[in-house]
Amino acid sequence: MTLNKHKLDGIPQIAAKTLPSQEFDGLLGDAGYTKIGSASAKGNRIKIWWSHSTFRRIEAIYSPDGAIAITAYHVDL
């Protein structure tokens, strides 16, 4: 529950610790990010990777049901 701990390229700083996935996905989509893959994550959570033509790739972790975005951060390629 650390969504507010990381600055993500292309979007305003998120003040909330978590966000509904529709809201979070909308922020990334509006900034030009696209989903490029997903996998299981620790604690039965969901990991989704987001790509952008100029910004760094993002790895986001969601609740087990995918309804809540818990954290997101940039990852090196």
C-alpha positions as CSV (number, residue, x, y, z in Angstrom):
1,M,0.0,0.0,0.0
2,T,2.6,2.4,-1.2
3,L,1.2,3.9,-4.3
4,N,2.0,7.4,-3.0
5,K,5.7,6.5,-2.4
6,H,6.8,6.5,-6.0
7,K,6.8,9.2,-8.7
8,L,5.7,7.8,-12.0
9,D,6.8,9.5,-15.3
10,G,4.1,11.4,-17.1
11,I,1.5,11.5,-14.3
12,P,1.0,13.8,-11.3
13,Q,2.2,12.5,-7.9
14,I,-0.4,10.2,-6.5
15,A,-1.3,11.2,-2.9
16,A,-3.4,8.1,-2.0
17,K,-1.8,4.8,-0.7
18,T,-4.0,2.8,-3.0
19,L,-6.5,3.6,-5.8
20,P,-9.3,1.7,-7.5
21,S,-7.8,0.0,-10.5
22,Q,-10.1,1.7,-12.9
23,E,-8.8,5.1,-11.7
24,F,-5.2,4.1,-11.7
25,D,-5.4,2.4,-15.1
26,G,-7.1,5.6,-16.4
27,L,-4.2,7.8,-15.2
28,L,-1.7,5.6,-17.0
29,G,-3.8,5.2,-20.1
30,D,-4.3,9.0,-20.3
31,A,-0.5,9.5,-20.1
32,G,0.0,7.1,-23.0
33,Y,0.9,3.9,-21.2
34,T,-0.3,0.5,-22.5
35,K,-0.5,-2.8,-20.7
36,I,2.1,-5.2,-22.0
37,G,1.8,-8.2,-19.7
38,S,0.8,-9.7,-16.4
39,A,1.8,-12.4,-14.0
40,S,1.1,-13.7,-10.5
41,A,2.8,-11.8,-7.7
42,K,3.7,-12.6,-4.1
43,G,0.7,-12.9,-1.8
44,N,-1.7,-14.0,-4.6
45,R,-1.6,-10.5,-6.0
46,I,-1.4,-9.5,-9.7
47,K,1.6,-7.9,-11.4
48,I,1.0,-5.8,-14.5
49,W,3.6,-4.2,-16.7
50,W,2.9,-0.9,-18.5
51,S,5.0,0.4,-21.4
52,H,5.3,3.9,-22.9
53,S,7.1,5.2,-26.0
54,T,9.3,7.6,-24.1
55,F,8.8,7.1,-20.4
56,R,10.3,4.2,-18.4
57,R,8.3,1.0,-18.0
58,I,6.1,0.6,-14.9
59,E,5.4,-2.5,-12.9
60,A,2.2,-2.2,-10.9
61,I,0.9,-4.6,-8.2
62,Y,-2.9,-5.1,-7.7
63,S,-5.0,-6.8,-5.2
64,P,-5.8,-10.5,-5.8
65,D,-9.1,-9.6,-7.4
66,G,-7.5,-6.8,-9.5
67,A,-9.9,-4.2,-8.1
68,I,-7.2,-2.1,-6.2
69,A,-3.8,-0.8,-7.4
70,I,-1.5,-1.2,-4.4
71,T,1.9,0.0,-5.7
72,A,3.7,1.0,-8.9
73,Y,7.3,1.8,-9.7
74,H,9.6,2.1,-12.7
75,V,11.7,-0.9,-13.7
76,D,14.8,-1.1,-15.8
77,L,14.6,-3.0,-19.1
